Amino acid sequence: MLKVSFVAILVSLVIWVGDPALAVKVESVGVASIYGQPDPSAIAPGAGAMTSRPDGLGYWIATTEGVVVEFGQAQHYGDMKGTALNKPIVGMVATSTGRGYWLVASDGGIFSFGDATFYGSTGALTLNSPIVGMTATHTGAGYWLVAADGGVFSYGDATFYGSTGAIKLNRPIVAMLSTKTSQGYWLLADDGGIFTFGDAHFHGSGPGRGFSESFAGLIPTLDGSGYALVHTNGTVTPFGASSLSGASACDPWPVTDMSIAGEGAVVLRTPNVVPHEAPSKYSAQMDARYLESFIFHTQSCQIDVPLQPMSLLAPLAEPVTTSSYGWRRHPIWGEISMHRGIDFIGPNRTSGGAALAVRSGTVIAVVDLVAYGKTVVVDHGDQVATIYGHLKESLVNVGAAVERGEPLGWVGSTGLSTGAHLHFELRVQGKAVDPGPYLVLP
């Protein structure tokens, strides 16, 4: 079982392209079979983890609150329904017989069901980093836990072969998988970095191939002669002798967890969530991360076509720049922070009227954010998107096709704002770039 850990953000409103009735979506990689999609009401708190039967004939999904839902020939052996947990469930592993499973919480608390035996936990320890997943030995008589810093904890007949706990990592560990012999394991960082211990062999990594996006897990060959890395956008990249491969999909829901089924896997996609925490100096950063992930995954199957200078219309009829792209002293919090766009008003300190589409495209989000306020996001294709923040009112809906110069909403002062203005951002591959060289401004 492979587990991806992301920072949990409470949700008040979610806007996405797709069926809003689905809380998660199950997909397959390779020869793994899908046995059904979960009922949204059954996993209302959100999916925390999944695992498959060893024979691949079914799987379980556990919510963050520890409720377990079964599919295919997977049987229900119990769950934590009705029990208040200290920390959310982040990992799940089936026993070698398929007649039981373990759940693990982010504090390392272990809950065993069916023929799963409790061998120990980190629940009583003070951890430097949260637990992000677990993997079991092939005998089912032991298991390992892994923390985000790569610290490894072994229990039962699981042998400790090493960890990255003493290494300062560039990116957090998100997954752990033992070898077929249980005499080693791989650790995966969210940038695709691979760390091998025991008899686990290194066959390549995401950074070694030049990938910069996030990864969800790895699928090893049965003999350990290779593995495939699964990106959060659904791309599957083979290494070594692995023959698994797959292209990304323009799906705004990233892959957030996966479970090995033979030489394939079943994966979970869950929707991006909109932060609604109390306003703070971190709100703009939280909003920006949400927008980056949402846009990146929505456009992940598009081809990156370089944007030409002076190719975008001004986002207001007569724009006056009040704050440029780059580092600045925040007008509310007073600290130096990154301004990911350009702020505009109209002439003579007027609001500027309507925000205008700088290029034709499709509206992919109309959403209320803590710092950005009411925001419209437009997908222009070629992995180019634009963001229009602090709007008083939106004039478009999700899915609408808009033409260059078409009004998107009235300029306002919603969110964290000191006065009516338009906050305009240009995103390429989801990341903010300076819009200045690309806009035709007076």
C-alpha positions in Angstrom: 0.0 0.0 0.0 1.3 3.4 -0.9 0.1 6.5 0.8 0.4 10.1 -0.2 0.2 12.7 2.5 -0.9 16.3 1.9 -1.6 19.1 4.3 -5.3 18.9 5.2 -7.3 22.0 4.6 -10.8 22.4 5.8 -13.4 23.0 3.0 -16.2 25.4 2.8 -16.7 25.5 -1.0 -15.2 23.4 -3.8 -15.4 24.4 -7.5 -14.2 22.0 -10.1 -14.8 20.6 -13.5 -16.6 17.3 -13.3 -19.3 15.6 -11.3 -19.6 17.4 -8.0 -21.5 14.3 -6.5 -18.3 12.3 -6.5 -16.2 12.5 -3.4 -13.4 10.4 -4.8 -12.8 8.6 -8.1 -11.1 5.2 -8.5 -9.0 4.5 -11.6 -6.7 1.7 -12.6 -3.1 1.5 -13.8 -1.9 -1.5 -15.7 -4.0 -4.7 -15.3 -5.7 -3.7 -12.0 -9.5 -3.9 -12.0 -12.0 -1.4 -10.8 -14.8 -2.9 -8.7 -16.9 0.2 -8.2 -16.9 3.9 -7.2 -17.7 4.9 -3.6 -21.0 6.4 -2.6 -20.2 10.0 -1.6 -22.3 9.7 1.6 -20.2 6.7 2.7 -16.9 8.7 2.6 -18.3 12.2 3.4 -15.3 13.1 5.7 -12.9 12.4 2.8 -10.9 9.5 1.8 -7.8 8.9 3.9 -6.3 5.7 2.4 -6.9 2.6 0.4 -5.5 -0.9 0.0 -6.2 -3.9 -2.2 -6.5 -7.6 -1.5 -3.3 -9.4 -2.3 -5.0 -11.2 -5.3 -6.3 -7.9 -6.6 -9.9 -9.1 -6.5 -11.1 -6.2 -4.4 -10.1 -3.2 -2.4 -11.0 -1.1 0.6 -11.2 2.7 1.1 -10.9 4.2 4.5 -12.1 7.7 5.4 -10.0 10.1 7.4 -12.3 9.2 10.4 -11.6 5.5 10.0 -14.8 4.3 8.3 -14.0 1.5 5.9 -15.9 0.8 2.6 -15.2 -2.4 0.7 -15.4 -3.3 -3.1 -15.2 -6.5 -5.1 -14.4 -9.5 -3.0 -13.0 -7.5 -0.2 -14.8 -8.2 3.0 -15.5 -5.7 5.8 -13.7 -6.7 9.0 -14.5 -3.6 11.1 -13.6 0.0 11.3 -13.4 3.0 13.7 -17.0 4.3 13.0 -18.3 6.1 16.0 -14.9 6.4 17.7 -13.3 9.9 17.9 -9.7 9.7 16.6 -6.9 12.0 17.8 -5.5 12.3 14.3 -6.8 11.4 10.8 -6.2 8.1 9.1 -3.4 8.3 6.5 -2.6 4.8 5.7 -4.1 1.3 5.2 -2.6 -2.1 4.6 -4.2 -5.5 4.0 -2.8 -8.7 5.6 -1.1 -11.3 3.4 -4.3 -13.4 3.6 -6.6 -10.6 2.6 -8.8 -11.4 5.6 -7.9 -8.3 7.6 -6.2 -4.9 7.5 -4.5 -2.3 9.5 -5.3 1.5 9.7 -2.7 4.0 10.7 -3.2 7.6 11.8 -0.9 10.5 11.3 0.4 10.1 14.9 1.3 6.5 14.2 -1.7 5.0 16.1 -2.5 1.5 14.7 -5.9 -0.1 14.5 -6.1 -3.7 13.5 -9.1 -5.7 12.1 -9.8 -9.3 11.0 -6.6 -11.4 11.2 -4.4 -8.3 11.4 -2.4 -8.3 14.6 -1.2 -5.3 16.5 2.6 -5.3 16.9 3.2 -1.8 18.1 2.8 1.9 17.2 4.3 5.4 17.6 1.1 6.6 19.2 2.8 7.3 22.5 5.9 9.0 20.9 6.5 12.6 20.1 7.3 12.6 16.4 9.4 15.1 14.5 7.2 14.6 11.5 3.8 13.0 11.0 3.4 9.4 9.9 2.4 9.3 6.2 2.0 5.6 5.5 2.9 2.0 6.2 3.8 -1.3 4.5 3.7 -4.8 5.8 6.0 -7.8 5.6 5.0 -10.7 3.2 4.3 -12.9 6.2 1.8 -10.4 7.6 3.6 -10.7 11.0 5.0 -7.2 11.0 5.0 -3.8 9.5 6.9 -0.6 9.0 5.7 3.0 9.5 7.2 5.9 7.7 7.2 9.6 8.6 7.3 12.6 6.3 11.0 13.2 7.1 11.8 9.6 6.2 12.0 8.2 9.7 11.2 4.5 9.6 9.7 2.5 12.5 9.6 -1.3 12.4 7.4 -3.7 14.4 6.8 -7.5 14.6 9.1 -9.4 12.1 9.8 -6.2 10.1 13.5 -5.5 10.1 14.9 -1.9 10.1 17.1 -1.4 7.1 17.7 2.3 7.3 15.9 5.6 6.9 16.4 9.2 5.8 15.5 10.5 9.3 19.0 12.0 9.7 19.1 13.6 6.2 17.7 17.0 5.5 15.3 16.3 2.6 14.4 18.8 -0.1 10.9 17.4 -0.3 8.8 15.2 2.1 8.5 11.5 1.9 5.0 10.5 0.8 5.2 6.7 0.3 6.9 3.5 1.4 6.8 0.0 -0.2 8.6 -3.2 0.9 10.2 -5.5 -1.6 8.7 -8.9 -2.4 11.2 -10.6 0.0 10.5 -8.0 2.8 14.2 -7.7 3.1 14.2 -4.0 2.0 12.0 -1.1 1.0 11.7 2.0 -1.1 10.9 5.5 0.2 9.4 8.0 -2.3 9.6 11.7 -1.9 6.9 13.9 -3.4 9.3 15.1 -6.2 9.9 11.6 -7.3 13.1 11.1 -5.3 13.8 7.4 -4.5 15.6 6.1 -1.5 16.5 2.4 -1.3 17.2 0.2 1.7 18.0 -3.5 2.1 17.5 -5.4 -1.1 15.5 -2.6 -2.8 17.2 -1.6 -6.0 17.4 1.9 -7.4 16.2 2.2 -11.1 15.9 5.9 -11.4 14.0 8.9 -10.0 11.7 11.8 -11.0 14.4 14.5 -10.6 16.8 12.4 -12.6 14.3 12.5 -15.5 13.8 16.3 -15.1 10.3 16.1 -13.6 9.3 19.0 -11.4 5.7 18.0 -10.5 4.5 15.9 -7.5 4.3 12.1 -7.4 1.8 9.8 -5.7 3.5 6.4 -5.5 5.5 3.6 -7.2 4.5 0.2 -8.7 7.4 -2.3 -8.7 7.7 -5.2 -11.1 7.1 -8.6 -9.4 10.8 -9.5 -9.5 12.0 -6.0 -8.4 13.8 -5.3 -11.6 12.0 -2.0 -12.1 9.2 0.2 -11.0 6.8 2.8 -12.4 6.3 6.1 -10.7 2.7 7.5 -10.7 2.5 11.3 -10.9 -0.3 13.2 -9.1 -1.6 14.2 -12.6 -2.0 10.5 -13.6 1.1 10.2 -15.7 2.9 6.8 -15.3 6.6 6.8 -16.0 8.5 3.4 -16.1 12.0 2.8 -14.8 14.2 -0.2 -15.1 12.4 -3.2 -16.6 8.9 -1.9 -15.9 6.6 -1.7 -18.9 3.9 0.4 -17.3 3.3 3.8 -18.8 0.5 6.3 -19.2 -0.3 9.8 -20.2 -1.7 12.5 -17.9 -5.4 13.5 -18.0 -6.8 17.0 -17.8 -8.4 16.2 -14.5 -8.5 18.9 -11.8 -8.6 16.1 -9.1 -5.1 14.9 -8.4 -4.1 11.4 -7.5 -3.8 11.4 -3.7 -3.4 7.7 -2.9 -2.9 4.3 -4.5 -2.6 0.6 -3.8 -0.7 -2.1 -5.5 -2.7 -4.8 -7.2 -0.3 -7.4 -8.9 1.8 -5.4 -11.3 -0.8 -2.7 -11.5 -2.5 -0.4 -9.1 -5.8 1.2 -8.2 -5.5 4.9 -7.5 -7.7 7.5 -5.9 -8.4 11.0 -7.2 -9.8 13.5 -4.8 -10.9 17.1 -5.5 -8.8 20.1 -4.8 -10.2 21.9 -1.8 -10.6 25.6 -1.2 -9.0 26.9 2.0 -11.3 28.8 4.4 -9.1 29.2 7.5 -9.2 32.5 9.4 -7.5 35.3 7.6 -3.7 35.5 8.4 -0.4 36.4 6.8 -0.4 32.9 5.3 -3.7 33.2 3.5 -2.4 34.4 0.2 0.2 31.6 0.2 -2.5 29.0 0.9 -4.8 30.4 -1.8 -1.9 30.5 -4.3 -1.0 26.8 -3.6 -4.6 25.8 -4.1 -4.7 27.7 -7.4 -1.4 26.2 -8.6 -2.5 22.7 -7.9 -6.0 23.2 -9.4 -4.7 24.8 -12.6 -1.8 22.4 -13.0 -4.0 19.3 -12.9 -6.7 20.9 -15.0 -4.2 21.6 -17.8 -1.9 18.6 -17.3 -2.7 17.0 -20.7 -2.1 20.2 -22.6 1.1 20.9 -24.6 3.2 23.8 -23.3 3.4 26.4 -26.0 5.6 29.4 -25.2 3.6 32.6 -24.6 4.7 35.5 -26.9 5.4 38.9 -25.4 2.8 41.6 -25.8 0.2 38.9 -26.8 -2.4 39.5 -24.0 -5.0 42.2 -23.8 -4.9 44.5 -20.8 -7.3 43.2 -18.1 -9.0 46.6 -17.6 -10.1 49.1 -20.2 -7.8 51.8 -18.9 -5.5 50.1 -16.4 -3.3 52.0 -13.9 -0.7 49.8 -12.1 -0.7 50.2 -8.3 1.5 47.2 -7.3 3.8 45.2 -9.5 4.8 41.6 -9.6 7.5 40.5 -7.2 8.6 41.0 -3.6 6.9 43.8 -1.7 5.8 44.8 1.8 2.3 43.5 2.3 -0.2 46.3 2.6 -2.0 44.6 5.5 0.5 42.4 7.4 3.5 44.7 6.8 5.9 41.8 6.1 7.9 41.3 2.9 6.1 38.7 0.8 5.8 37.6 -2.8 3.1 39.4 -4.9 2.3 36.9 -7.6 0.5 39.2 -9.9 -0.1 42.9 -10.8 -2.7 45.1 -9.1 -4.7 47.5 -11.4 -7.2 50.3 -10.9 -8.9 52.6 -13.3 -8.0 56.2 -14.0 -8.4 58.8 -11.3 -8.4 56.1 -8.6 -11.6 54.6 -9.9 -12.2 50.8 -9.5 -11.7 50.2 -13.2 -15.2 48.8 -14.0 -15.1 45.2 -15.4 -12.2 42.8 -15.5 -11.6 41.7 -19.1 -10.4 38.3 -20.4 -6.9 38.9 -21.8 -7.3 36.1 -24.3 -10.0 33.7 -25.3 -10.5 30.6 -23.2 -12.8 28.7 -20.8 -13.8 29.6 -17.3 -12.6 26.8 -15.0 -13.3 28.2 -11.6 -15.4 30.9 -9.9 -14.5 30.7 -6.3 -14.4 32.6 -3.0 -10.9 32.6 -1.5 -9.7 34.0 1.8 -7.0 36.4 0.5 -8.0 36.6 -3.2 -11.7 37.1 -2.5 -14.1 36.3 -5.3 -11.9 35.0 -8.1 -12.4 33.9 -11.7 -9.9 31.5 -13.3 -9.7 31.2 -17.2 -8.0 28.4 -19.0 -6.5 29.7 -22.3 -5.0 26.4 -23.4 -1.2 25.7 -24.0 -0.9 25.4 -20.2 -1.6 29.2 -19.9 -4.2 30.4 -17.4 -5.2 33.8 -15.9 -6.6 34.7 -12.5 -8.8 37.7 -11.7 -9.1 38.4 -7.9 -10.9 40.7 -5.4 -14.0 40.9 -7.7 -17.2 42.4 -6.4 -19.3 40.1 -8.6 -18.7 37.4 -11.2 -20.4 37.8 -14.6 -19.5 34.3 -15.8 -20.0 30.7 -14.8 -17.8 27.7 -14.8 -17.6 26.1 -18.2 -18.3 29.3 -20.1 -16.3 30.0 -23.2 -15.1 33.6 -23.2 -13.6 35.8 -25.9 -10.7 38.2 -25.7 -12.0 41.4 -24.1 -15.1 39.9 -22.7 -16.2 41.1 -19.2 -15.6 38.5 -16.5 -16.7 40.4 -13.4 -16.9 43.7 -11.7 -13.8 45.0 -9.9 -14.2 45.0 -6.1 -12.4 44.7 -2.8 -13.4 41.2 -1.6 -10.9 39.0 0.4 -7.9 40.7 2.0 -7.9 44.0 0.2 -7.3 47.6 1.2 -9.5 49.1 -1.5 -11.2 48.3 -4.8 -8.7 47.0 -7.4 -8.1 44.0 -9.7 -5.5 41.5 -8.7 -4.4 39.9 -12.0 -2.2 36.8 -12.3 -0.7 34.9 -15.2 0.0 31.2 -14.7 2.1 29.0 -16.9 2.0 25.3 -16.0 0.2 26.4 -12.9 3.1 28.6 -11.7 2.8 32.4 -11.4 5.0 34.4 -13.8 5.3 38.2 -14.2 2.4 39.2 -16.5 4.1 42.6 -17.4 6.0 41.4 -20.5 3.0 39.7 -22.0 0.4 42.5 -21.5 -0.4 45.3 -24.0 -0.6 48.2 -21.5 -1.0 51.9 -22.3 
